[in-house]
């Protein structure tokens, strides 16, 4: 009987060891909290006017992480909360905040005058810039960045509201669109992602410095 029990126990252990194991939990390849964009075919550049009257394009900020949010100054909640979060991110970054530029691009240039943008946008952080184009060119700009927006008529011609996308875009220091940041991301998560983009850029720079010069130079 003991021999039979031992044989049954051994068989049970063998079956247990050979039993199929559950598949491992999949782990995302991305190291970012935000959605990582791979070679997007949109949002590659722009030519806009800032609230100081200067013409601006993405290359103006090469060497920095650039955050872009599309909205309008009379937005009741989403726009101010996005800008406030960005201000918190700048505080969390400390000295590294100098390597970040936040841009607020107006989807309502009819009401968002340069004076209003200059008052509104830097009120969240002095380094933030408001950008705009003409009313006629705004739809094309939105298409170029795959940004949704829709004007909802109000009771008077000037009291309309604007529904719009709530994603914040992040460009790395080389000017590549890298991240789509959700509106519910925390300041800590955004700051971590920015630090990673900056670290990547610094690492790439160091590797370039170490690389041997081309043959024959």
Rosetta constraint file for C-alpha pairs under 8 A:
AtomPair CA 1 CA 5 HARMONIC 6.18 0.50
AtomPair CA 2 CA 6 HARMONIC 6.13 0.50
AtomPair CA 3 CA 7 HARMONIC 6.15 0.50
AtomPair CA 4 CA 8 HARMONIC 6.24 0.50
AtomPair CA 5 CA 9 HARMONIC 6.12 0.50
AtomPair CA 6 CA 10 HARMONIC 6.07 0.50
AtomPair CA 7 CA 11 HARMONIC 6.20 0.50
AtomPair CA 8 CA 12 HARMONIC 6.18 0.50
AtomPair CA 9 CA 13 HARMONIC 6.28 0.50
AtomPair CA 10 CA 14 HARMONIC 6.19 0.50
AtomPair CA 11 CA 15 HARMONIC 6.15 0.50
AtomPair CA 12 CA 16 HARMONIC 6.14 0.50
AtomPair CA 13 CA 17 HARMONIC 6.16 0.50
AtomPair CA 14 CA 18 HARMONIC 6.20 0.50
AtomPair CA 15 CA 19 HARMONIC 5.92 0.50
AtomPair CA 30 CA 36 HARMONIC 6.81 0.50
AtomPair CA 32 CA 36 HARMONIC 6.87 0.50
AtomPair CA 32 CA 193 HARMONIC 5.64 0.50
AtomPair CA 32 CA 196 HARMONIC 7.88 0.50
AtomPair CA 33 CA 189 HARMONIC 6.16 0.50
AtomPair CA 33 CA 190 HARMONIC 7.44 0.50
AtomPair CA 33 CA 193 HARMONIC 6.59 0.50
AtomPair CA 34 CA 179 HARMONIC 6.01 0.50
AtomPair CA 34 CA 180 HARMONIC 5.90 0.50
AtomPair CA 34 CA 181 HARMONIC 4.88 0.50
AtomPair CA 34 CA 182 HARMONIC 6.78 0.50
AtomPair CA 34 CA 185 HARMONIC 7.73 0.50
AtomPair CA 34 CA 190 HARMONIC 7.63 0.50
AtomPair CA 34 CA 193 HARMONIC 7.39 0.50
AtomPair CA 35 CA 179 HARMONIC 5.56 0.50
AtomPair CA 35 CA 180 HARMONIC 5.16 0.50
AtomPair CA 35 CA 181 HARMONIC 6.43 0.50
AtomPair CA 36 CA 178 HARMONIC 5.79 0.50
AtomPair CA 36 CA 179 HARMONIC 4.72 0.50
AtomPair CA 36 CA 180 HARMONIC 6.58 0.50
AtomPair CA 37 CA 177 HARMONIC 7.09 0.50
AtomPair CA 37 CA 178 HARMONIC 5.04 0.50
AtomPair CA 37 CA 179 HARMONIC 5.49 0.50
AtomPair CA 37 CA 180 HARMONIC 6.99 0.50
AtomPair CA 38 CA 178 HARMONIC 7.02 0.50
AtomPair CA 39 CA 177 HARMONIC 7.76 0.50
AtomPair CA 40 CA 177 HARMONIC 7.10 0.50
AtomPair CA 42 CA 144 HARMONIC 5.74 0.50
AtomPair CA 42 CA 145 HARMONIC 5.48 0.50
AtomPair CA 42 CA 146 HARMONIC 6.97 0.50
AtomPair CA 43 CA 144 HARMONIC 5.77 0.50
AtomPair CA 43 CA 145 HARMONIC 4.45 0.50
AtomPair CA 43 CA 146 HARMONIC 7.65 0.50
AtomPair CA 43 CA 177 HARMONIC 7.02 0.50
AtomPair CA 44 CA 176 HARMONIC 7.33 0.50
AtomPair CA 44 CA 177 HARMONIC 7.02 0.50
AtomPair CA 45 CA 57 HARMONIC 6.54 0.50
AtomPair CA 45 CA 58 HARMONIC 5.56 0.50
AtomPair CA 46 CA 56 HARMONIC 7.73 0.50
AtomPair CA 46 CA 57 HARMONIC 5.30 0.50
AtomPair CA 46 CA 58 HARMONIC 6.39 0.50
AtomPair CA 46 CA 141 HARMONIC 7.85 0.50
AtomPair CA 47 CA 55 HARMONIC 6.77 0.50
AtomPair CA 47 CA 56 HARMONIC 5.67 0.50
AtomPair CA 47 CA 57 HARMONIC 4.86 0.50
AtomPair CA 47 CA 58 HARMONIC 7.88 0.50
AtomPair CA 48 CA 55 HARMONIC 5.67 0.50
AtomPair CA 48 CA 56 HARMONIC 5.29 0.50
AtomPair CA 48 CA 57 HARMONIC 6.59 0.50
AtomPair CA 48 CA 131 HARMONIC 6.11 0.50
AtomPair CA 48 CA 132 HARMONIC 5.71 0.50
AtomPair CA 48 CA 133 HARMONIC 5.55 0.50
AtomPair CA 49 CA 53 HARMONIC 5.80 0.50
AtomPair CA 49 CA 54 HARMONIC 5.44 0.50
AtomPair CA 49 CA 55 HARMONIC 4.48 0.50
AtomPair CA 49 CA 56 HARMONIC 5.78 0.50
AtomPair CA 49 CA 131 HARMONIC 5.45 0.50
AtomPair CA 49 CA 132 HARMONIC 5.55 0.50
AtomPair CA 49 CA 133 HARMONIC 6.38 0.50
AtomPair CA 50 CA 54 HARMONIC 5.42 0.50
AtomPair CA 50 CA 55 HARMONIC 6.42 0.50
AtomPair CA 50 CA 56 HARMONIC 6.62 0.50
AtomPair CA 50 CA 114 HARMONIC 7.54 0.50
AtomPair CA 50 CA 129 HARMONIC 6.54 0.50
AtomPair CA 50 CA 130 HARMONIC 5.58 0.50
AtomPair CA 50 CA 131 HARMONIC 4.29 0.50
AtomPair CA 50 CA 132 HARMONIC 6.52 0.50
AtomPair CA 51 CA 114 HARMONIC 4.64 0.50
AtomPair CA 51 CA 115 HARMONIC 6.90 0.50
AtomPair CA 51 CA 117 HARMONIC 5.86 0.50
AtomPair CA 51 CA 118 HARMONIC 5.22 0.50
AtomPair CA 51 CA 129 HARMONIC 6.76 0.50
AtomPair CA 51 CA 130 HARMONIC 5.39 0.50
AtomPair CA 51 CA 131 HARMONIC 6.09 0.50
AtomPair CA 51 CA 132 HARMONIC 7.89 0.50
AtomPair CA 52 CA 114 HARMONIC 7.07 0.50
AtomPair CA 52 CA 118 HARMONIC 7.19 0.50
AtomPair CA 53 CA 114 HARMONIC 7.46 0.50
AtomPair CA 56 CA 60 HARMONIC 6.65 0.50
AtomPair CA 58 CA 62 HARMONIC 7.15 0.50
AtomPair CA 58 CA 175 HARMONIC 6.78 0.50
AtomPair CA 59 CA 175 HARMONIC 6.85 0.50
AtomPair CA 61 CA 65 HARMONIC 7.83 0.50
AtomPair CA 61 CA 66 HARMONIC 7.18 0.50
AtomPair CA 61 CA 101 HARMONIC 7.46 0.50
AtomPair CA 61 CA 173 HARMONIC 7.63 0.50
AtomPair CA 61 CA 175 HARMONIC 7.80 0.50
AtomPair CA 62 CA 173 HARMONIC 5.33 0.50
AtomPair CA 62 CA 174 HARMONIC 5.62 0.50
AtomPair CA 62 CA 175 HARMONIC 5.85 0.50
AtomPair CA 63 CA 99 HARMONIC 7.29 0.50
AtomPair CA 63 CA 172 HARMONIC 7.96 0.50
AtomPair CA 63 CA 173 HARMONIC 4.22 0.50
AtomPair CA 63 CA 174 HARMONIC 6.18 0.50
AtomPair CA 63 CA 175 HARMONIC 7.94 0.50
AtomPair CA 64 CA 99 HARMONIC 4.74 0.50
AtomPair CA 64 CA 100 HARMONIC 5.22 0.50
AtomPair CA 64 CA 101 HARMONIC 6.73 0.50
AtomPair CA 64 CA 172 HARMONIC 6.84 0.50
AtomPair CA 64 CA 173 HARMONIC 4.42 0.50
AtomPair CA 64 CA 174 HARMONIC 7.77 0.50
AtomPair CA 64 CA 198 HARMONIC 7.90 0.50
AtomPair CA 65 CA 99 HARMONIC 6.30 0.50
AtomPair CA 65 CA 100 HARMONIC 4.76 0.50
AtomPair CA 65 CA 101 HARMONIC 6.34 0.50
AtomPair CA 65 CA 170 HARMONIC 6.77 0.50
AtomPair CA 65 CA 171 HARMONIC 5.51 0.50
AtomPair CA 65 CA 172 HARMONIC 4.85 0.50
AtomPair CA 65 CA 173 HARMONIC 4.99 0.50
AtomPair CA 65 CA 175 HARMONIC 7.99 0.50
AtomPair CA 65 CA 194 HARMONIC 6.98 0.50
AtomPair CA 65 CA 197 HARMONIC 7.32 0.50
AtomPair CA 65 CA 198 HARMONIC 7.16 0.50
AtomPair CA 66 CA 100 HARMONIC 5.81 0.50
AtomPair CA 66 CA 101 HARMONIC 4.84 0.50
AtomPair CA 66 CA 102 HARMONIC 5.92 0.50
AtomPair CA 66 CA 103 HARMONIC 7.35 0.50
AtomPair CA 66 CA 169 HARMONIC 7.98 0.50
AtomPair CA 66 CA 170 HARMONIC 5.59 0.50
AtomPair CA 66 CA 171 HARMONIC 5.00 0.50
AtomPair CA 66 CA 172 HARMONIC 6.78 0.50
AtomPair CA 66 CA 173 HARMONIC 7.49 0.50
AtomPair CA 67 CA 100 HARMONIC 7.53 0.50
AtomPair CA 67 CA 101 HARMONIC 6.18 0.50
AtomPair CA 67 CA 102 HARMONIC 4.71 0.50
AtomPair CA 67 CA 103 HARMONIC 6.01 0.50
AtomPair CA 67 CA 168 HARMONIC 6.57 0.50
AtomPair CA 67 CA 169 HARMONIC 5.56 0.50
AtomPair CA 67 CA 170 HARMONIC 4.60 0.50
AtomPair CA 67 CA 171 HARMONIC 6.51 0.50
AtomPair CA 68 CA 102 HARMONIC 6.08 0.50
AtomPair CA 68 CA 103 HARMONIC 4.82 0.50
AtomPair CA 68 CA 104 HARMONIC 5.97 0.50
AtomPair CA 68 CA 105 HARMONIC 7.13 0.50
AtomPair CA 68 CA 168 HARMONIC 5.59 0.50
AtomPair CA 68 CA 169 HARMONIC 5.09 0.50
AtomPair CA 68 CA 170 HARMONIC 6.54 0.50
AtomPair CA 69 CA 82 HARMONIC 7.77 0.50
AtomPair CA 69 CA 103 HARMONIC 6.43 0.50
AtomPair CA 69 CA 104 HARMONIC 5.09 0.50
AtomPair CA 69 CA 105 HARMONIC 6.14 0.50
AtomPair CA 69 CA 166 HARMONIC 7.51 0.50
AtomPair CA 69 CA 167 HARMONIC 6.81 0.50
AtomPair CA 69 CA 168 HARMONIC 4.87 0.50
AtomPair CA 69 CA 169 HARMONIC 6.62 0.50
AtomPair CA 70 CA 104 HARMONIC 5.92 0.50
AtomPair CA 70 CA 105 HARMONIC 4.75 0.50
AtomPair CA 70 CA 106 HARMONIC 5.91 0.50
AtomPair CA 70 CA 107 HARMONIC 6.43 0.50
AtomPair CA 70 CA 147 HARMONIC 7.74 0.50
AtomPair CA 70 CA 164 HARMONIC 7.76 0.50
AtomPair CA 70 CA 165 HARMONIC 7.36 0.50
AtomPair CA 70 CA 166 HARMONIC 7.48 0.50
AtomPair CA 70 CA 168 HARMONIC 7.75 0.50
AtomPair CA 71 CA 75 HARMONIC 7.20 0.50
AtomPair CA 71 CA 79 HARMONIC 5.95 0.50
AtomPair CA 71 CA 104 HARMONIC 7.01 0.50
AtomPair CA 71 CA 105 HARMONIC 6.29 0.50
AtomPair CA 71 CA 106 HARMONIC 5.27 0.50
AtomPair CA 71 CA 107 HARMONIC 5.47 0.50
AtomPair CA 71 CA 108 HARMONIC 7.59 0.50
AtomPair CA 71 CA 164 HARMONIC 6.90 0.50
AtomPair CA 72 CA 79 HARMONIC 6.99 0.50
AtomPair CA 72 CA 105 HARMONIC 7.72 0.50
AtomPair CA 72 CA 106 HARMONIC 5.10 0.50
AtomPair CA 72 CA 107 HARMONIC 5.70 0.50
AtomPair CA 72 CA 108 HARMONIC 5.62 0.50
AtomPair CA 72 CA 112 HARMONIC 6.94 0.50
AtomPair CA 72 CA 162 HARMONIC 7.76 0.50
AtomPair CA 73 CA 79 HARMONIC 7.44 0.50
AtomPair CA 73 CA 106 HARMONIC 7.63 0.50
AtomPair CA 73 CA 112 HARMONIC 6.47 0.50
AtomPair CA 73 CA 116 HARMONIC 7.86 0.50
AtomPair CA 73 CA 117 HARMONIC 7.23 0.50
AtomPair CA 73 CA 120 HARMONIC 6.91 0.50
AtomPair CA 74 CA 161 HARMONIC 7.91 0.50
AtomPair CA 75 CA 79 HARMONIC 5.83 0.50
AtomPair CA 75 CA 80 HARMONIC 7.38 0.50
AtomPair CA 75 CA 161 HARMONIC 7.43 0.50
AtomPair CA 75 CA 162 HARMONIC 7.51 0.50
AtomPair CA 76 CA 80 HARMONIC 7.38 0.50
AtomPair CA 77 CA 81 HARMONIC 6.09 0.50
AtomPair CA 78 CA 82 HARMONIC 6.12 0.50
AtomPair CA 78 CA 166 HARMONIC 7.14 0.50
AtomPair CA 79 CA 83 HARMONIC 6.23 0.50
AtomPair CA 80 CA 84 HARMONIC 5.91 0.50
AtomPair CA 81 CA 85 HARMONIC 6.06 0.50
AtomPair CA 82 CA 86 HARMONIC 6.32 0.50
AtomPair CA 82 CA 183 HARMONIC 6.99 0.50
AtomPair CA 83 CA 87 HARMONIC 6.26 0.50
AtomPair CA 83 CA 121 HARMONIC 7.92 0.50
AtomPair CA 83 CA 124 HARMONIC 6.42 0.50
AtomPair CA 84 CA 88 HARMONIC 6.35 0.50
AtomPair CA 84 CA 124 HARMONIC 6.07 0.50
AtomPair CA 85 CA 89 HARMONIC 6.22 0.50
AtomPair CA 85 CA 186 HARMONIC 7.59 0.50
AtomPair CA 85 CA 187 HARMONIC 5.78 0.50
AtomPair CA 86 CA 90 HARMONIC 6.31 0.50
AtomPair CA 86 CA 102 HARMONIC 7.47 0.50
AtomPair CA 86 CA 187 HARMONIC 7.10 0.50
AtomPair CA 87 CA 91 HARMONIC 6.47 0.50
AtomPair CA 87 CA 124 HARMONIC 6.08 0.50
AtomPair CA 87 CA 125 HARMONIC 5.76 0.50
AtomPair CA 88 CA 92 HARMONIC 6.28 0.50
AtomPair CA 88 CA 187 HARMONIC 6.10 0.50
AtomPair CA 89 CA 93 HARMONIC 6.19 0.50
AtomPair CA 89 CA 187 HARMONIC 5.12 0.50
AtomPair CA 89 CA 188 HARMONIC 6.93 0.50
AtomPair CA 89 CA 190 HARMONIC 6.75 0.50
AtomPair CA 89 CA 191 HARMONIC 5.44 0.50
AtomPair CA 90 CA 94 HARMONIC 6.63 0.50
AtomPair CA 90 CA 97 HARMONIC 5.14 0.50
AtomPair CA 90 CA 100 HARMONIC 7.90 0.50
AtomPair CA 90 CA 191 HARMONIC 7.78 0.50
AtomPair CA 91 CA 97 HARMONIC 7.36 0.50
AtomPair CA 92 CA 187 HARMONIC 7.85 0.50
AtomPair CA 92 CA 188 HARMONIC 7.37 0.50
AtomPair CA 92 CA 191 HARMONIC 6.70 0.50
AtomPair CA 93 CA 97 HARMONIC 5.20 0.50
AtomPair CA 93 CA 191 HARMONIC 6.36 0.50
AtomPair CA 93 CA 195 HARMONIC 7.94 0.50
AtomPair CA 96 CA 100 HARMONIC 7.39 0.50
AtomPair CA 101 CA 127 HARMONIC 7.12 0.50
AtomPair CA 101 CA 128 HARMONIC 6.73 0.50
AtomPair CA 102 CA 127 HARMONIC 7.40 0.50
AtomPair CA 102 CA 128 HARMONIC 5.11 0.50
AtomPair CA 102 CA 129 HARMONIC 6.54 0.50
AtomPair CA 103 CA 128 HARMONIC 6.03 0.50
AtomPair CA 103 CA 129 HARMONIC 5.07 0.50
AtomPair CA 103 CA 130 HARMONIC 5.94 0.50
AtomPair CA 103 CA 131 HARMONIC 6.90 0.50
AtomPair CA 104 CA 121 HARMONIC 7.14 0.50
AtomPair CA 104 CA 128 HARMONIC 7.48 0.50
AtomPair CA 104 CA 129 HARMONIC 6.17 0.50
AtomPair CA 104 CA 130 HARMONIC 4.75 0.50
AtomPair CA 104 CA 131 HARMONIC 6.06 0.50
AtomPair CA 105 CA 130 HARMONIC 5.86 0.50
AtomPair CA 105 CA 131 HARMONIC 4.70 0.50
AtomPair CA 105 CA 132 HARMONIC 5.72 0.50
AtomPair CA 106 CA 112 HARMONIC 6.84 0.50
AtomPair CA 106 CA 130 HARMONIC 7.22 0.50
AtomPair CA 106 CA 131 HARMONIC 6.24 0.50
AtomPair CA 106 CA 132 HARMONIC 5.28 0.50
AtomPair CA 106 CA 133 HARMONIC 7.90 0.50
AtomPair CA 107 CA 132 HARMONIC 7.66 0.50
AtomPair CA 107 CA 138 HARMONIC 6.51 0.50
AtomPair CA 107 CA 149 HARMONIC 7.60 0.50
AtomPair CA 108 CA 112 HARMONIC 5.83 0.50
AtomPair CA 108 CA 135 HARMONIC 7.41 0.50
AtomPair CA 108 CA 162 HARMONIC 7.89 0.50
AtomPair CA 109 CA 113 HARMONIC 6.40 0.50
AtomPair CA 109 CA 132 HARMONIC 6.24 0.50
AtomPair CA 109 CA 133 HARMONIC 6.79 0.50
AtomPair CA 109 CA 134 HARMONIC 6.40 0.50
AtomPair CA 109 CA 135 HARMONIC 5.78 0.50
AtomPair CA 109 CA 138 HARMONIC 7.94 0.50
AtomPair CA 110 CA 134 HARMONIC 7.98 0.50
AtomPair CA 110 CA 135 HARMONIC 6.24 0.50
AtomPair CA 112 CA 116 HARMONIC 5.88 0.50
AtomPair CA 112 CA 117 HARMONIC 6.08 0.50
AtomPair CA 113 CA 117 HARMONIC 6.16 0.50
AtomPair CA 114 CA 118 HARMONIC 5.94 0.50
AtomPair CA 114 CA 130 HARMONIC 8.00 0.50
AtomPair CA 115 CA 119 HARMONIC 6.30 0.50
AtomPair CA 116 CA 120 HARMONIC 5.96 0.50
AtomPair CA 117 CA 121 HARMONIC 5.62 0.50
AtomPair CA 117 CA 130 HARMONIC 5.52 0.50
AtomPair CA 117 CA 131 HARMONIC 7.88 0.50
AtomPair CA 118 CA 122 HARMONIC 6.49 0.50
AtomPair CA 118 CA 129 HARMONIC 7.66 0.50
AtomPair CA 118 CA 130 HARMONIC 6.75 0.50
AtomPair CA 119 CA 123 HARMONIC 6.47 0.50
AtomPair CA 120 CA 124 HARMONIC 7.63 0.50
AtomPair CA 121 CA 125 HARMONIC 7.41 0.50
AtomPair CA 121 CA 128 HARMONIC 6.12 0.50
AtomPair CA 121 CA 129 HARMONIC 6.27 0.50
AtomPair CA 121 CA 130 HARMONIC 5.88 0.50
AtomPair CA 122 CA 126 HARMONIC 4.50 0.50
AtomPair CA 122 CA 127 HARMONIC 6.41 0.50
AtomPair CA 122 CA 128 HARMONIC 5.15 0.50
AtomPair CA 122 CA 129 HARMONIC 6.61 0.50
AtomPair CA 124 CA 128 HARMONIC 7.47 0.50
AtomPair CA 133 CA 137 HARMONIC 6.30 0.50
AtomPair CA 133 CA 138 HARMONIC 6.17 0.50
AtomPair CA 134 CA 138 HARMONIC 6.17 0.50
AtomPair CA 135 CA 139 HARMONIC 7.93 0.50
AtomPair CA 137 CA 141 HARMONIC 6.31 0.50
AtomPair CA 138 CA 142 HARMONIC 6.20 0.50
AtomPair CA 139 CA 143 HARMONIC 6.29 0.50
AtomPair CA 140 CA 144 HARMONIC 6.16 0.50
AtomPair CA 141 CA 145 HARMONIC 6.54 0.50
AtomPair CA 142 CA 146 HARMONIC 5.90 0.50
AtomPair CA 142 CA 147 HARMONIC 4.85 0.50
AtomPair CA 142 CA 148 HARMONIC 6.77 0.50
AtomPair CA 142 CA 149 HARMONIC 7.72 0.50
AtomPair CA 143 CA 147 HARMONIC 6.12 0.50
AtomPair CA 143 CA 148 HARMONIC 7.79 0.50
AtomPair CA 147 CA 164 HARMONIC 7.31 0.50
AtomPair CA 147 CA 165 HARMONIC 5.86 0.50
AtomPair CA 148 CA 163 HARMONIC 7.92 0.50
AtomPair CA 148 CA 164 HARMONIC 5.32 0.50
AtomPair CA 148 CA 165 HARMONIC 5.29 0.50
AtomPair CA 149 CA 162 HARMONIC 6.57 0.50
AtomPair CA 149 CA 163 HARMONIC 5.31 0.50
AtomPair CA 149 CA 164 HARMONIC 4.02 0.50
AtomPair CA 149 CA 165 HARMONIC 6.52 0.50
AtomPair CA 150 CA 162 HARMONIC 5.53 0.50
AtomPair CA 150 CA 163 HARMONIC 5.13 0.50
AtomPair CA 150 CA 164 HARMONIC 6.46 0.50
AtomPair CA 151 CA 160 HARMONIC 6.74 0.50
AtomPair CA 151 CA 161 HARMONIC 5.92 0.50
AtomPair CA 151 CA 162 HARMONIC 4.52 0.50
AtomPair CA 151 CA 163 HARMONIC 6.43 0.50
AtomPair CA 152 CA 160 HARMONIC 5.51 0.50
AtomPair CA 152 CA 161 HARMONIC 5.19 0.50
AtomPair CA 152 CA 162 HARMONIC 5.91 0.50
AtomPair CA 152 CA 163 HARMONIC 7.39 0.50
AtomPair CA 153 CA 157 HARMONIC 7.25 0.50
AtomPair CA 153 CA 159 HARMONIC 7.29 0.50
AtomPair CA 153 CA 160 HARMONIC 4.58 0.50
AtomPair CA 153 CA 161 HARMONIC 6.76 0.50
AtomPair CA 154 CA 158 HARMONIC 7.30 0.50
AtomPair CA 154 CA 159 HARMONIC 4.87 0.50
AtomPair CA 154 CA 160 HARMONIC 4.16 0.50
AtomPair CA 154 CA 161 HARMONIC 6.93 0.50
AtomPair CA 155 CA 159 HARMONIC 6.42 0.50
AtomPair CA 155 CA 160 HARMONIC 7.53 0.50
AtomPair CA 156 CA 160 HARMONIC 7.36 0.50
AtomPair CA 166 CA 182 HARMONIC 7.24 0.50
AtomPair CA 166 CA 183 HARMONIC 5.91 0.50
AtomPair CA 167 CA 180 HARMONIC 6.21 0.50
AtomPair CA 167 CA 181 HARMONIC 5.64 0.50
AtomPair CA 167 CA 182 HARMONIC 5.31 0.50
AtomPair CA 167 CA 183 HARMONIC 5.95 0.50
AtomPair CA 168 CA 180 HARMONIC 5.93 0.50
AtomPair CA 168 CA 181 HARMONIC 5.01 0.50
AtomPair CA 168 CA 182 HARMONIC 6.71 0.50
AtomPair CA 168 CA 183 HARMONIC 7.29 0.50
AtomPair CA 169 CA 177 HARMONIC 7.20 0.50
AtomPair CA 169 CA 178 HARMONIC 7.68 0.50
AtomPair CA 169 CA 179 HARMONIC 5.78 0.50
AtomPair CA 169 CA 180 HARMONIC 4.88 0.50
AtomPair CA 169 CA 181 HARMONIC 6.13 0.50
AtomPair CA 170 CA 177 HARMONIC 6.10 0.50
AtomPair CA 170 CA 178 HARMONIC 5.89 0.50
AtomPair CA 170 CA 179 HARMONIC 4.98 0.50
AtomPair CA 170 CA 180 HARMONIC 6.52 0.50
AtomPair CA 170 CA 181 HARMONIC 7.41 0.50
AtomPair CA 171 CA 175 HARMONIC 5.61 0.50
AtomPair CA 171 CA 176 HARMONIC 5.23 0.50
AtomPair CA 171 CA 177 HARMONIC 4.33 0.50
AtomPair CA 171 CA 178 HARMONIC 5.38 0.50
AtomPair CA 171 CA 179 HARMONIC 6.90 0.50
AtomPair CA 172 CA 176 HARMONIC 5.50 0.50
AtomPair CA 172 CA 177 HARMONIC 6.61 0.50
AtomPair CA 172 CA 178 HARMONIC 6.38 0.50
AtomPair CA 172 CA 197 HARMONIC 5.84 0.50
AtomPair CA 172 CA 198 HARMONIC 7.33 0.50
AtomPair CA 172 CA 201 HARMONIC 7.57 0.50
AtomPair CA 173 CA 197 HARMONIC 7.61 0.50
AtomPair CA 173 CA 198 HARMONIC 7.11 0.50
AtomPair CA 173 CA 201 HARMONIC 6.50 0.50
AtomPair CA 174 CA 201 HARMONIC 7.65 0.50
AtomPair CA 181 CA 185 HARMONIC 6.79 0.50
AtomPair CA 181 CA 190 HARMONIC 7.62 0.50
AtomPair CA 185 CA 189 HARMONIC 6.35 0.50
AtomPair CA 185 CA 190 HARMONIC 6.77 0.50
AtomPair CA 186 CA 190 HARMONIC 6.37 0.50
AtomPair CA 187 CA 191 HARMONIC 6.04 0.50
AtomPair CA 188 CA 192 HARMONIC 6.19 0.50
AtomPair CA 189 CA 193 HARMONIC 6.32 0.50
AtomPair CA 190 CA 194 HARMONIC 6.23 0.50
AtomPair CA 191 CA 195 HARMONIC 6.20 0.50
AtomPair CA 192 CA 196 HARMONIC 6.29 0.50
AtomPair CA 193 CA 197 HARMONIC 6.34 0.50
AtomPair CA 194 CA 198 HARMONIC 6.21 0.50
AtomPair CA 195 CA 199 HARMONIC 6.02 0.50
AtomPair CA 196 CA 200 HARMONIC 6.08 0.50
AtomPair CA 197 CA 201 HARMONIC 6.30 0.50
AtomPair CA 198 CA 202 HARMONIC 6.22 0.50
AtomPair CA 199 CA 203 HARMONIC 6.07 0.50
AtomPair CA 200 CA 204 HARMONIC 6.13 0.50
AtomPair CA 201 CA 205 HARMONIC 6.17 0.50
AtomPair CA 202 CA 206 HARMONIC 6.24 0.50
AtomPair CA 203 CA 207 HARMONIC 6.24 0.50
AtomPair CA 204 CA 208 HARMONIC 6.19 0.50
AtomPair CA 205 CA 209 HARMONIC 6.29 0.50
AtomPair CA 206 CA 210 HARMONIC 6.27 0.50
AtomPair CA 207 CA 211 HARMONIC 6.12 0.50
AtomPair CA 213 CA 217 HARMONIC 6.69 0.50
